[in-house]
Structures are given as structure tokens and as C-alpha cells.
């Protein structure tokens, strides 16, 4: 049994989120929360809230014990890309891609 939480359309590039997800994959939720709290990456704030949400879903919906939970799977997929224009010299314009992410985090109970 898995409890899942999803974060959609978050304004951070998937490559940056993937680095942090690799740190917490397979860890206990308490250890994963400590890693997220002390890692100086922009994605950690959103992922911390997502992990709390997944744990709350596990407790509330599936009656799992919060002390036995671990991060069973987590992945990120790219969302829509916001395309903006940056003015450059001599009347030219450069494209700026503001990438978004969809993050899915699942927690399971240890046997």
C-alpha cells in the first residue's frame, strides 16, 4: 500500500528538483525530512511540504503508522515551459525558458 502526494506546476526546473529527490529516495521519512531541512537547495522547501502531505495522506487515508514510513518512490516530470523574451543589443530579443515541474512522492510502510 502506498500513499502518494503530487505537486504540479511548480516554478523550478526538473533538473534542480531531481538532484534533491535522489538524496531522499529510499530513506525513512524522519531522515528524509532532516535532509530536506538542512540541504541548501531551492527545491527543498516545496519537497518538504510535499513529504509532509504524503505522510498525512498515509496516516489519514490508509491508517499507516507514521514511525514506519519511508519514501518508496519519487520522481519529477517536466511541466509546461513559460517562454519569455529578454531584450538584447541592437533591437534583438533572446528567448528565456522558465521551466516548470510536476513532482510525485510516494511513501510506504516498512514490513
DRENPA-3360 file (N, C-alpha, C; in nm, 2 decimals, always signed):
BEGIN
1 = XXXXXXXX = +0.09/-0.12/+0.00/+0.00/+0.00/+0.00/+0.09/+0.12/+0.00 ~ +0.06/+0.22/-0.09/+0.13/+0.34/-0.10/+0.04/+0.46/-0.08 ~ +0.09/+0.56/-0.02/+0.02/+0.69/-0.01/+0.10/+0.79/-0.09 ~ +0.03/+0.86/-0.18/+0.10/+0.95/-0.28/+0.06/+1.09/-0.26 ~ +0.15/+1.18/-0.29/+0.12/+1.33/-0.29/+0.19/+1.38/-0.42 ~ +0.12/+1.48/-0.48/+0.17/+1.53/-0.61/+0.18/+1.68/-0.60 ~ +0.28/+1.74/-0.66/+0.30/+1.88/-0.67/+0.31/+1.91/-0.81 ~ +0.21/+1.99/-0.86/+0.21/+2.02/-1.00/+0.24/+2.17/-1.03;
9 = XXXXXXXX = +0.29/+2.20/-1.15/+0.32/+2.33/-1.20/+0.41/+2.41/-1.10 ~ +0.50/+2.35/-1.04/+0.59/+2.43/-0.95/+0.70/+2.49/-1.04 ~ +0.73/+2.62/-1.00/+0.82/+2.70/-1.09/+0.97/+2.68/-1.06 ~ +1.01/+2.55/-1.08/+1.15/+2.52/-1.07/+1.18/+2.42/-1.17 ~ +1.30/+2.42/-1.22/+1.34/+2.33/-1.33/+1.35/+2.19/-1.28 ~ +1.31/+2.09/-1.36/+1.31/+1.95/-1.32/+1.45/+1.90/-1.29 ~ +1.55/+1.95/-1.35/+1.69/+1.91/-1.32/+1.73/+1.94/-1.18 ~ +1.68/+2.06/-1.13/+1.72/+2.10/-1.00/+1.64/+2.02/-0.89;
17 = XXXXXXXX = +1.52/+1.98/-0.93/+1.44/+1.90/-0.83/+1.50/+1.76/-0.82 ~ +1.54/+1.71/-0.94/+1.59/+1.57/-0.94/+1.71/+1.55/-0.85 ~ +1.80/+1.65/-0.84/+1.91/+1.64/-0.75/+1.87/+1.61/-0.61 ~ +1.77/+1.68/-0.56/+1.72/+1.67/-0.42/+1.65/+1.54/-0.41 ~ +1.57/+1.50/-0.51/+1.49/+1.37/-0.49/+1.58/+1.25/-0.48 ~ +1.70/+1.26/-0.55/+1.80/+1.15/-0.54/+1.85/+1.13/-0.40 ~ +1.85/+1.24/-0.32/+1.90/+1.24/-0.19/+1.81/+1.17/-0.09 ~ +1.68/+1.18/-0.12/+1.58/+1.12/-0.02/+1.52/+0.99/-0.06;
25 = XXXXXXXX = +1.54/+0.95/-0.18/+1.48/+0.82/-0.23/+1.52/+0.70/-0.14 ~ +1.42/+0.63/-0.09/+1.45/+0.51/-0.01/+1.48/+0.53/+0.14 ~ +1.48/+0.66/+0.18/+1.51/+0.69/+0.32/+1.38/+0.69/+0.41 ~ +1.40/+0.68/+0.54/+1.29/+0.69/+0.63/+1.24/+0.84/+0.62 ~ +1.11/+0.86/+0.66/+1.05/+0.99/+0.64/+1.12/+1.09/+0.74 ~ +1.16/+1.04/+0.86/+1.22/+1.14/+0.95/+1.36/+1.18/+0.90 ~ +1.44/+1.08/+0.84/+1.57/+1.11/+0.79/+1.55/+1.20/+0.66 ~ +1.46/+1.17/+0.58/+1.43/+1.25/+0.46/+1.40/+1.39/+0.49;
33 = XXXXXXXX = +1.32/+1.41/+0.60/+1.28/+1.54/+0.64/+1.40/+1.62/+0.69 ~ +1.49/+1.55/+0.76/+1.61/+1.62/+0.81/+1.70/+1.66/+0.70 ~ +1.71/+1.57/+0.60/+1.79/+1.60/+0.48/+1.74/+1.72/+0.41 ~ +1.60/+1.73/+0.39/+1.54/+1.84/+0.32/+1.56/+1.97/+0.40 ~ +1.55/+1.96/+0.53/+1.56/+2.08/+0.62/+1.70/+2.14/+0.61 ~ +1.81/+2.06/+0.59/+1.95/+2.11/+0.60/+2.02/+2.11/+0.47 ~ +1.95/+2.09/+0.36/+2.01/+2.10/+0.23/+1.98/+2.24/+0.17 ~ +2.08/+2.31/+0.13/+2.06/+2.45/+0.07/+2.03/+2.45/-0.07;
41 = XXXXXXXX = +1.91/+2.39/-0.11/+1.87/+2.39/-0.25/+1.73/+2.46/-0.25 ~ +1.69/+2.52/-0.36/+1.57/+2.59/-0.37/+1.45/+2.50/-0.37 ~ +1.47/+2.37/-0.42/+1.35/+2.28/-0.42/+1.32/+2.22/-0.29 ~ +1.40/+2.23/-0.19/+1.38/+2.17/-0.06/+1.25/+2.21/+0.01 ~ +1.22/+2.34/+0.00/+1.10/+2.39/+0.07/+0.98/+2.32/+0.02 ~ +0.96/+2.32/-0.11/+0.84/+2.26/-0.17/+0.84/+2.11/-0.15 ~ +0.96/+2.04/-0.15/+0.96/+1.90/-0.13/+0.93/+1.86/+0.02 ~ +0.97/+1.95/+0.11/+0.94/+1.93/+0.25/+0.79/+1.93/+0.27;
49 = XXXXXXXX = +0.72/+2.03/+0.21/+0.58/+2.03/+0.22/+0.51/+1.91/+0.16 ~ +0.57/+1.87/+0.05/+0.51/+1.75/-0.02/+0.53/+1.62/+0.06 ~ +0.64/+1.61/+0.12/+0.67/+1.49/+0.21/+0.57/+1.49/+0.33 ~ +0.55/+1.61/+0.39/+0.45/+1.62/+0.50/+0.31/+1.58/+0.45 ~ +0.28/+1.62/+0.33/+0.15/+1.59/+0.28/+0.13/+1.44/+0.25 ~ +0.24/+1.37/+0.20/+0.23/+1.23/+0.17/+0.22/+1.15/+0.30 ~ +0.29/+1.20/+0.40/+0.28/+1.13/+0.54/+0.14/+1.15/+0.60 ~ +0.08/+1.26/+0.58/-0.05/+1.29/+0.63/-0.15/+1.20/+0.56;
57 = XXXXXXXX = -0.13/+1.19/+0.43/-0.22/+1.11/+0.35/-0.21/+0.96/+0.39 ~ -0.09/+0.91/+0.42/-0.07/+0.78/+0.47/-0.14/+0.75/+0.60 ~ -0.13/+0.84/+0.69/-0.19/+0.83/+0.82/-0.34/+0.84/+0.82 ~ -0.39/+0.94/+0.74/-0.54/+0.96/+0.74/-0.61/+0.86/+0.66 ~ -0.57/+0.84/+0.53/-0.64/+0.76/+0.44/-0.62/+0.61/+0.45 ~ -0.50/+0.57/+0.49/-0.46/+0.43/+0.49/-0.43/+0.38/+0.62 ~ -0.44/+0.46/+0.73/-0.41/+0.42/+0.87/-0.28/+0.35/+0.89 ~ -0.18/+0.41/+0.83/-0.04/+0.36/+0.84/+0.03/+0.42/+0.96;
65 = XXXXXXXX = +0.12/+0.35/+1.02/+0.20/+0.41/+1.14/+0.30/+0.50/+1.08 ~ +0.30/+0.63/+1.14/+0.39/+0.73/+1.08/+0.54/+0.70/+1.11 ~ +0.57/+0.62/+1.22/+0.71/+0.58/+1.25/+0.77/+0.48/+1.16 ~ +0.69/+0.41/+1.08/+0.73/+0.30/+0.99/+0.73/+0.34/+0.85 ~ +0.71/+0.47/+0.82/+0.70/+0.51/+0.68/+0.84/+0.54/+0.62 ~ +0.85/+0.52/+0.49/+0.98/+0.55/+0.42/+0.94/+0.60/+0.28 ~ +1.03/+0.67/+0.21/+1.00/+0.73/+0.08/+1.02/+0.61/-0.02 ~ +0.91/+0.55/-0.07/+0.92/+0.44/-0.16/+0.96/+0.48/-0.30;
73 = XXXXXXXX = +0.90/+0.58/-0.35/+0.93/+0.63/-0.49/+0.91/+0.78/-0.49 ~ +0.99/+0.84/-0.57/+0.97/+0.99/-0.60/+1.04/+1.02/-0.74 ~ +0.97/+1.09/-0.81/+1.01/+1.13/-0.95/+0.96/+1.27/-0.99 ~ +1.02/+1.32/-1.09/+0.98/+1.45/-1.14/+0.97/+1.44/-1.29 ~ +0.87/+1.51/-1.34/+0.85/+1.52/-1.49/+0.83/+1.66/-1.52 ~ +0.88/+1.70/-1.64/+0.87/+1.84/-1.68/+0.72/+1.88/-1.71 ~ +0.69/+2.01/-1.67/+0.56/+2.06/-1.69/+0.57/+2.16/-1.81 ~ +0.47/+2.24/-1.83/+0.48/+2.33/-1.94/+0.59/+2.44/-1.92;
81 = XXXXXXXX = +0.64/+2.48/-2.03/+0.75/+2.58/-2.03/+0.70/+2.72/-2.06 ~ +0.72/+2.81/-1.97/+0.68/+2.95/-2.00/+0.79/+3.02/-2.08 ~ +0.76/+3.07/-2.19/+0.85/+3.13/-2.28/+0.85/+3.29/-2.27 ~ +0.96/+3.35/-2.23/+0.97/+3.49/-2.21/+1.07/+3.55/-2.31 ~ +1.07/+3.68/-2.32/+1.17/+3.74/-2.41/+1.25/+3.84/-2.33 ~ +1.38/+3.84/-2.35/+1.48/+3.93/-2.29/+1.54/+4.02/-2.39 ~ +1.53/+4.15/-2.38/+1.58/+4.24/-2.47/+1.74/+4.24/-2.48 ~ +1.79/+4.24/-2.60/+1.94/+4.24/-2.62/+1.98/+4.36/-2.70;
89 = XXXXXXXX = +2.10/+4.36/-2.73/+2.16/+4.48/-2.81/+2.10/+4.49/-2.95 ~ +2.10/+4.61/-3.00/+2.06/+4.64/-3.14/+1.92/+4.59/-3.17 ~ +1.83/+4.60/-3.08/+1.69/+4.57/-3.10/+1.66/+4.42/-3.11 ~ +1.75/+4.34/-3.08/+1.73/+4.19/-3.09/+1.66/+4.15/-2.96 ~ +1.61/+4.02/-2.96/+1.55/+3.96/-2.84/+1.59/+3.82/-2.83 ~ +1.62/+3.78/-2.71/+1.66/+3.64/-2.68/+1.54/+3.57/-2.60 ~ +1.53/+3.45/-2.63/+1.42/+3.37/-2.56/+1.47/+3.33/-2.42 ~ +1.39/+3.33/-2.32/+1.42/+3.28/-2.19/+1.31/+3.17/-2.16;
97 = XXXXXXXX = +1.35/+3.05/-2.13/+1.26/+2.94/-2.09/+1.25/+2.93/-1.94 ~ +1.13/+2.95/-1.89/+1.11/+2.93/-1.75/+1.04/+2.80/-1.73 ~ +1.11/+2.70/-1.68/+1.07/+2.56/-1.68/+0.98/+2.54/-1.55 ~ +0.89/+2.45/-1.57/+0.80/+2.41/-1.45/+0.82/+2.25/-1.44 ~ +0.77/+2.21/-1.32/+0.79/+2.06/-1.28/+0.66/+2.01/-1.23 ~ +0.64/+1.88/-1.24/+0.54/+1.80/-1.17/+0.61/+1.70/-1.09 ~ +0.60/+1.70/-0.96/+0.67/+1.61/-0.87/+0.57/+1.52/-0.81 ~ +0.60/+1.39/-0.80/+0.52/+1.28/-0.74/+0.61/+1.21/-0.63;
105 = XXXXXXX = +0.55/+1.20/-0.51/+0.63/+1.14/-0.40/+0.53/+1.04/-0.33 ~ +0.58/+0.92/-0.31/+0.50/+0.81/-0.25/+0.58/+0.76/-0.13 ~ +0.50/+0.73/-0.02/+0.55/+0.67/+0.10/+0.48/+0.54/+0.12 ~ +0.56/+0.44/+0.18/+0.50/+0.31/+0.21/+0.54/+0.28/+0.35 ~ +0.48/+0.17/+0.40/+0.51/+0.13/+0.54/+0.61/+0.01/+0.53 ~ +0.71/+0.01/+0.62/+0.81/-0.10/+0.62/+0.74/-0.22/+0.68 ~ +0.78/-0.34/+0.63/+0.72/-0.46/+0.67/+0.79/-0.51/+0.80;
% end
